[in-house]
Amino acid sequence: MTSEAITDAQLATLDPKGLIRESYRIEGIQPGECRSIFLDWALSLPDGVDSRQAIVTLRDYLGAAYPDHPMTSVLQEGQDAAAKPRRRGGWRSRTR
C-alpha cells in the first residue's frame, strides 16, 4: 500500500477508530497525549494489518501536511522502534 495513493477505505483500515486522524485536529495536543493515542491505536488495529507498514503509511500521508505536529514525531518514533525489534526478558537476556 503506497502512502501517496491512499483511499478512504484504506485509511479506515489503517486507522479504524480515526484516532490518528483526529489527533492532528486537536489544537495544543502534547507529545504525551499523542503517545497515549498511539498506544490506543496500536491496540485497536485489526488482525492481519502490518503495524509497521501502517505506521509508515499514516506518517507519510497524514504527517506530510503537519511535519512539526507531535503526532508526526510519535509516528516516527514508532517506526524507528518497530524497525529494530528486540527481545525483552527471558533466559537469553540474562547475564551468565
C-alpha positions in Angstrom: 0.0 0.0 0.0 1.6 3.2 -1.1 1.2 6.3 1.0 0.7 8.6 -2.0 -2.4 7.0 -3.3 -4.3 6.1 -0.2 -8.1 5.7 -0.4 -10.6 6.4 2.4 -11.2 2.7 2.7 -7.5 2.0 3.2 -7.3 4.8 5.7 -10.2 3.4 7.6 -8.4 0.0 7.7 -5.2 1.5 9.0 -6.9 3.8 11.5 -10.2 2.1 12.3 -11.3 4.4 15.1 -9.9 7.5 13.4 -7.6 8.1 16.4 -4.6 9.2 14.4 -6.6 11.4 12.0 -8.4 13.1 14.9 -5.2 13.7 16.9 -4.0 16.0 14.1 -7.1 18.1 14.6 -6.6 18.7 18.3 -5.1 22.1 18.9 -2.4 22.3 21.6 -2.0 18.5 21.9 1.1 17.4 23.7 3.5 14.6 22.9 2.4 12.6 25.9 -1.2 12.7 24.8 -0.1 11.7 21.3 1.7 8.7 22.8 -1.4 7.6 24.6 -3.5 7.9 21.4 -0.8 6.0 19.5 -1.0 3.1 22.1 -4.8 3.0 21.8 -4.4 3.0 18.0 -1.9 0.2 18.1 -4.1 -1.9 20.3 -7.2 -1.4 18.1 -5.5 -2.5 14.8 -7.4 -5.3 13.2 -5.8 -8.7 12.8 -3.8 -9.0 9.6 -2.8 -5.4 9.4 1.0 -4.9 9.4 1.6 -2.3 12.1 5.0 -1.3 10.7 3.6 -0.6 7.3 0.5 1.2 8.8 2.8 3.5 10.8 4.8 4.4 7.7 1.7 5.0 5.6 0.0 7.1 8.2 3.1 9.1 8.9 3.7 9.7 5.2 0.1 10.5 4.4 -1.1 12.4 7.5 2.2 13.7 8.7 3.2 15.2 5.4 0.8 18.1 5.9 1.9 18.6 9.6 5.7 17.9 9.8 6.0 19.7 13.2 3.0 18.1 14.8 3.7 16.0 17.9 1.8 13.0 16.4 4.2 13.0 13.4 7.1 12.7 15.9 5.3 9.9 17.7 4.7 8.1 14.5 8.4 8.5 13.6 9.4 7.1 17.0 7.0 4.2 16.5 8.5 3.5 13.1 12.1 3.6 14.5 11.2 1.3 17.3 9.4 -1.1 15.0 12.3 -1.3 12.7 14.6 -2.6 15.5 12.6 -5.4 17.2 14.4 -6.7 20.2 13.8 -9.5 22.6 12.9 -8.4 26.1 13.1 -10.8 29.1 13.5 -14.5 29.1 16.5 -16.5 30.0 18.6 -15.4 27.0 18.6 -11.8 28.1 20.1 -12.6 31.5 23.8 -12.3 32.0 25.5 -15.6 32.8 
